[in-house]
């Protein structure tokens, strides 16, 4: 199990530009072409090839046609998904740098002494999009065939049964700790930078269990891995025989919802234009097909509702972090 230490939560002061100053920096000068007049950068805080990367590439391609400018994906994995958002928070508030804001954005600042950003003050929330299908997965040749057998083995060998996740403080890490806490068991947490490294470690025998989003689905359908449980409210359409965590006695639902945001201070008219383009792209059939491929569901919120959701999520995640005494 990842080492967990009790301790207070410290937060740094913010270093954002004032709203008026940021708006003036981002407002086009008279005579310039209207936004956007050059390519947009969309930062993915995970490695290429996973479900987030593929979803972002699909929606970016569609939205770029609506905006009339390319949207390029820049992968910046690391630190459980917060390296990318840190780059977003530090960018110019002109609408040309956006990024995925994973739920670890709301957790990390409450788990460290020197946060990289303040999620309530350093971002402009543009649009909420979707959530993940998560699951607990083993190799097809693993002697562990059910969730109950996983727990029994972890209890028999405390701290020796290893699982991989996309990083410390991610939903995968925290949910596995909740599973361990509920069962009075102990796992060995092995954090990776993303799905590609995680699945390679599982298939190569470096870890016993994978906890990750549904990039594992094609391997499960091919019979190369076995899914022990999914973490949503309902069973996944493509895996109707796999139970949910709730069905195996763990009172947890984990979907890690996310959306796109930019640095604090993007002018409202630019936010509206970005929102509208991504909303159309979200509902486009080609993008919905990609969501279906990964058993992800549309979860739309406009900019105002997403900002309110961010405030609630920050408070709720703080309660859970303090209850589990999670520190990095």
C-alpha positions in Angstrom: 0.0 0.0 0.0 1.2 3.5 -0.7 2.6 5.1 2.4 0.0 7.4 3.8 0.9 10.0 6.4 -1.4 12.2 8.5 -0.8 15.9 8.3 -2.4 19.3 7.7 -3.0 20.6 4.3 -1.1 23.7 3.3 -1.9 25.9 0.4 0.2 28.5 -1.3 -0.9 31.9 -2.3 -2.0 32.3 -5.9 0.2 33.8 -8.6 -2.4 34.6 -11.2 -2.7 37.8 -13.1 -5.5 40.1 -12.1 -8.7 39.6 -14.1 -8.6 43.0 -15.7 -4.9 42.7 -16.6 -5.3 39.2 -18.0 -8.3 40.3 -20.1 -6.3 43.2 -21.6 -3.4 40.9 -22.5 -5.7 38.5 -24.2 -8.0 41.0 -26.0 -7.0 41.2 -29.7 -5.9 44.6 -30.9 -8.0 46.6 -33.3 -7.4 45.4 -36.8 -6.4 41.8 -35.8 -8.4 38.9 -37.1 -11.0 37.5 -34.7 -10.3 34.5 -32.5 -8.9 32.1 -33.4 -6.3 33.3 -36.0 -3.6 30.6 -35.3 -3.4 27.0 -34.0 -4.7 26.1 -30.6 -2.7 23.8 -28.2 -4.6 21.2 -26.2 -2.6 19.6 -23.4 -3.2 16.0 -22.5 -1.7 15.1 -19.1 -1.4 11.4 -20.0 0.8 9.4 -22.3 -0.3 8.7 -26.0 -2.5 5.8 -26.8 -4.7 5.7 -23.7 -8.5 6.4 -23.6 -8.0 10.1 -22.7 -5.5 10.7 -25.4 -7.7 9.1 -28.1 -10.8 10.9 -26.9 -9.0 14.2 -26.9 -7.6 13.7 -30.4 -11.1 12.8 -31.7 -12.9 15.8 -30.3 -10.0 18.1 -31.2 -10.2 17.1 -34.9 -13.9 17.9 -35.0 -13.7 21.1 -33.0 -10.8 22.3 -35.2 -13.0 22.2 -38.3 -15.6 24.3 -36.5 -13.1 26.9 -35.3 -11.2 27.0 -38.6 -7.8 26.4 -37.0 -5.8 23.3 -36.1 -6.0 22.0 -32.5 -2.8 20.1 -31.7 -2.5 17.6 -28.8 0.5 18.0 -26.6 1.1 15.1 -24.2 2.6 16.1 -20.8 2.3 13.1 -18.5 3.6 13.0 -15.0 2.8 13.5 -11.3 -0.6 11.8 -11.5 -2.0 14.0 -14.2 -1.0 17.5 -12.7 2.0 18.4 -14.9 -0.3 19.2 -17.8 -2.7 21.4 -15.8 0.3 23.2 -14.3 1.4 24.2 -17.8 -2.2 25.3 -18.6 -2.3 27.5 -15.5 1.0 29.2 -16.5 0.0 29.9 -20.1 -1.2 33.2 -21.5 -5.0 33.7 -21.0 -5.6 34.2 -24.7 -7.6 31.0 -25.5 -4.7 29.4 -27.5 -3.7 27.0 -24.6 -6.3 24.6 -23.1 -6.0 21.2 -21.4 -7.8 18.3 -19.9 -8.5 18.9 -16.2 -8.5 15.5 -14.5 -10.0 15.0 -11.1 -6.4 14.9 -9.6 -6.4 18.7 -10.2 -8.8 19.0 -7.2 -6.8 16.5 -5.1 -3.2 17.2 -5.6 -3.2 20.7 -4.0 -4.8 19.2 -0.9 -2.2 16.4 -0.6 1.1 18.4 -0.8 2.7 21.3 1.1 3.5 23.4 -2.0 0.7 23.0 -4.5 1.5 23.6 -8.2 -1.7 25.6 -8.6 -5.0 26.6 -7.0 -7.9 24.9 -8.8 -10.4 27.5 -7.6 -8.4 30.5 -8.8 -5.9 29.5 -11.5 -8.2 28.1 -14.2 -11.0 29.1 -16.6 -13.4 26.2 -16.9 -14.6 25.9 -20.5 -16.7 22.8 -20.8 -17.2 19.5 -19.0 -17.2 16.5 -21.3 -17.3 12.9 -19.9 -16.0 10.4 -17.4 -14.2 7.0 -17.5 -14.9 3.4 -17.2 -12.4 2.1 -14.7 -11.6 -1.5 -13.9 -9.4 -3.9 -12.0 -7.6 -6.2 -14.4 -5.2 -9.1 -14.3 -3.4 -11.1 -17.0 -5.4 -14.0 -18.5 -2.9 -16.5 -16.9 -3.2 -15.0 -13.5 -4.4 -17.4 -10.7 -6.6 -14.5 -9.5 -10.0 -15.0 -11.1 -12.4 -12.9 -9.1 -12.4 -9.7 -7.0 -12.8 -11.8 -3.8 -9.7 -13.9 -4.7 -7.8 -10.6 -5.2 -8.8 -9.5 -1.7 -8.0 -12.9 -0.1 -4.5 -12.9 -1.7 -3.8 -9.3 -0.6 -4.8 -10.2 3.0 -2.7 -13.3 3.0 0.4 -11.4 1.7 0.1 -7.9 3.1 1.9 -5.3 1.0 3.2 -7.8 -1.6 0.4 -7.9 -4.2 1.3 -5.1 -6.5 -1.0 -3.0 -8.6 -0.2 -0.3 -11.2 -2.0 3.0 -11.6 -1.5 6.2 -13.7 0.0 7.9 -10.7 -0.2 9.0 -7.0 -3.4 10.9 -6.2 -5.3 9.7 -9.3 -8.8 8.2 -9.0 -7.3 4.8 -9.7 -4.8 5.1 -6.8 -7.4 6.5 -4.3 -10.1 4.0 -5.2 -7.7 1.1 -4.7 -6.9 2.5 -1.3 -10.6 2.7 -0.6 -10.9 -1.0 -1.7 -8.0 -1.9 0.6 -9.5 0.0 3.5 -12.9 -1.5 3.1 -11.5 -5.1 3.1 -8.8 -4.4 5.7 -6.2 -5.5 3.1 -2.9 -4.0 1.9 -1.6 -3.6 -1.6 1.7 -2.4 -3.0 1.1 0.6 -5.2 3.3 1.1 -8.3 2.6 4.4 -10.0 3.2 4.9 -13.7 3.0 7.9 -16.0 0.0 6.6 -17.9 -1.9 3.6 -19.4 0.8 2.6 -21.9 3.4 2.0 -19.2 0.9 0.5 -16.8 -0.4 -2.1 -19.3 3.1 -3.0 -20.5 4.1 -3.7 -16.8 1.1 -5.9 -16.4 1.6 -7.9 -19.6 5.3 -8.1 -18.8 4.7 -9.5 -15.3 6.2 -6.6 -13.4 2.9 -6.0 -11.5 0.1 -8.4 -10.5 -2.9 -6.1 -11.1 -3.7 -3.1 -13.3 -6.1 -0.4 -12.1 -6.8 1.9 -15.1 -9.3 3.3 -17.6 -10.8 1.1 -20.3 -7.8 1.1 -22.7 -7.6 -2.5 -21.5 -11.0 -3.3 -23.2 -9.5 -4.6 -26.5 -7.1 -6.9 -24.6 -10.0 -8.2 -22.5 -12.1 -8.9 -25.6 -9.2 -10.7 -27.1 -8.7 -12.8 -24.0 -5.3 -11.5 -23.0 -6.5 -9.9 -19.7 -9.3 -10.6 -17.3 -11.5 -7.9 -15.8 -12.3 -8.6 -12.1 -14.6 -5.6 -11.5 -15.7 -2.3 -13.1 -16.1 0.8 -11.0 -19.2 2.5 -12.4 -22.7 2.5 -11.2 -23.7 -0.1 -13.7 -22.0 -3.0 -15.6 -20.3 -2.0 -18.8 -22.2 -2.8 -22.0 -19.4 -4.7 -23.5 -18.7 -6.6 -20.3 -22.1 -7.6 -18.9 -20.7 -10.5 -16.9 -18.2 -8.4 -15.0 -19.6 -7.1 -11.6 -19.3 -3.6 -10.3 -17.5 -2.8 -7.1 -20.8 -2.3 -5.4 -21.9 -5.8 -6.4 -18.8 -7.3 -4.8 -19.3 -5.4 -1.6 -17.3 -2.3 -2.0 -19.5 0.8 -1.5 -17.6 2.9 -4.1 -18.5 4.4 -7.6 -15.5 5.9 -9.4 -15.8 7.6 -12.8 -13.4 10.5 -12.6 -15.3 13.1 -14.6 -13.3 15.7 -16.6 -13.5 18.6 -19.0 -11.3 21.2 -20.7 -10.1 24.4 -19.2 -7.6 27.2 -19.7 -5.6 29.6 -17.6 -7.5 32.1 -15.5 -8.6 35.3 -17.2 -9.6 34.1 -20.7 -12.1 36.8 -22.0 -15.7 35.6 -21.9 -16.3 35.9 -25.7 -13.4 33.6 -26.4 -14.6 31.1 -23.7 -18.0 31.1 -25.4 -16.5 30.4 -28.8 -14.4 27.6 -27.5 -17.3 26.1 -25.5 -19.7 26.2 -28.5 -17.1 24.5 -30.8 -16.4 21.7 -28.3 -20.1 21.2 -27.4 -20.8 20.6 -31.1 -17.9 18.3 -31.3 -18.9 16.4 -28.1 -22.3 15.6 -29.8 -20.8 14.7 -33.2 -21.4 11.0 -34.1 -17.7 10.4 -34.9 -16.8 11.5 -31.3 -19.6 9.6 -29.7 -18.3 6.5 -31.5 -14.9 7.0 -29.8 -16.6 7.4 -26.4 -18.5 4.1 -27.1 -15.2 2.4 -27.9 -14.0 3.1 -24.4 -17.4 2.7 -22.6 -17.4 6.4 -21.8 -20.6 8.5 -21.6 -21.2 12.1 -22.5 -21.4 14.3 -19.4 -21.9 17.8 -20.6 -21.8 21.0 -18.4 -21.5 24.5 -19.7 -18.8 26.9 -18.5 -20.7 28.2 -15.5 -22.0 24.9 -14.3 -18.5 23.3 -14.7 -17.0 26.1 -12.5 -19.6 25.4 -9.8 -19.0 21.7 -10.1 -15.2 22.3 -9.7 -15.9 24.1 -6.4 -18.1 21.3 -5.1 -15.6 18.6 -6.2 -12.7 20.4 -4.5 -14.6 20.4 -1.2 -15.8 16.8 -1.5 -12.3 15.5 -2.5 -10.8 17.3 0.5 -13.1 15.5 2.9 -12.1 12.1 1.4 -8.4 13.0 1.4 -8.5 14.0 5.1 -10.5 10.8 6.0 -7.9 8.6 4.3 -5.0 10.8 5.6 -3.5 10.9 2.1 -0.2 12.9 1.7 2.4 13.0 -1.0 
